[in-house]
Amino acid sequence: MIRVLYFASLREQLGTDAEELTPGGETVDLAAIVSFLKARGGVWSNVFGGAQPVMMALNQEVAAPEDRVSDGDEVAFFPPVTGG
């Protein structure tokens, strides 16, 4: 199982803060997870396919779409953070 977390405005838009996905025995990358979530349609497609960028973390470290995800990993999605 891969634990997927949604933070801040993403959590509000999607109506959930977490879920578990089963990779099906294959090693996948973050891009494949984003594609899977986007394919759900509706708000999922808007969040993961819209103009607003979504940041990703893998096991609590900022990650890129090509990073591999394995069983037992934690993936987090969050909006870009700005600060001063």
C-alpha positions as CSV (number, residue, x, y, z in Angstrom):
1,M,0.0,0.0,0.0
2,I,1.0,3.6,-0.7
3,R,-0.3,6.2,1.7
4,V,-1.4,9.3,-0.1
5,L,-1.9,12.6,1.8
6,Y,-3.5,15.8,0.6
7,F,-2.8,19.1,2.3
8,A,-4.2,22.6,2.5
9,S,-6.5,23.7,-0.4
10,L,-6.1,20.3,-2.1
11,R,-7.6,18.6,0.9
12,E,-10.5,21.0,0.8
13,Q,-11.1,20.7,-2.9
14,L,-10.9,16.9,-2.9
15,G,-12.9,16.4,0.3
16,T,-10.3,14.0,1.8
17,D,-7.0,14.3,3.6
18,A,-5.7,10.8,2.9
19,E,-6.2,7.5,1.2
20,E,-4.3,4.3,0.4
21,L,-3.5,3.0,-3.1
22,T,-2.3,-0.4,-4.1
23,P,0.4,-0.2,-6.8
24,G,-0.5,-3.7,-8.1
25,G,2.9,-5.2,-7.6
26,E,4.6,-2.9,-10.1
27,T,7.0,-0.1,-9.1
28,V,5.4,3.1,-10.3
29,D,6.5,6.7,-10.4
30,L,4.8,9.8,-9.1
31,A,3.7,10.8,-12.7
32,A,1.7,7.5,-12.9
33,I,0.0,8.3,-9.6
34,V,-0.9,11.8,-10.8
35,S,-2.3,10.3,-14.0
36,F,-4.3,7.8,-12.0
37,L,-5.8,10.5,-9.8
38,K,-6.5,12.8,-12.7
39,A,-8.3,10.0,-14.5
40,R,-11.0,10.0,-11.8
41,G,-12.4,13.0,-13.5
42,G,-14.3,15.9,-12.0
43,V,-12.5,17.8,-9.3
44,W,-9.7,15.3,-9.4
45,S,-9.0,16.2,-13.0
46,N,-9.2,19.9,-12.1
47,V,-6.7,19.6,-9.3
48,F,-4.2,17.3,-11.0
49,G,-4.6,18.6,-14.6
50,G,-5.4,22.2,-14.1
51,A,-3.3,25.4,-14.4
52,Q,-2.4,25.5,-10.7
53,P,0.8,23.5,-10.0
54,V,0.8,20.8,-7.4
55,M,3.9,20.0,-5.4
56,M,4.8,16.5,-4.4
57,A,6.7,14.8,-1.6
58,L,7.9,11.2,-1.3
59,N,8.5,10.0,2.2
60,Q,8.6,13.6,3.5
61,E,11.1,14.9,0.9
62,V,10.2,17.1,-2.1
63,A,10.0,14.9,-5.1
64,A,9.8,15.0,-8.9
65,P,7.3,13.2,-11.2
66,E,10.0,10.6,-12.3
67,D,10.7,9.5,-8.7
68,R,9.8,5.9,-8.1
69,V,7.2,4.9,-5.5
70,S,7.2,1.5,-3.8
71,D,4.9,-0.4,-1.5
72,G,5.0,1.2,2.0
73,D,5.9,4.7,0.7
74,E,4.1,7.9,1.7
75,V,3.2,10.4,-1.0
76,A,2.0,13.9,-0.2
77,F,0.4,16.5,-2.5
78,F,0.2,20.1,-1.6
79,P,-0.1,23.5,-3.3
80,P,3.0,25.7,-3.8
81,V,4.0,27.6,-0.6
82,T,4.8,31.3,-0.7
83,G,6.4,33.2,2.0
84,G,8.4,36.2,2.8
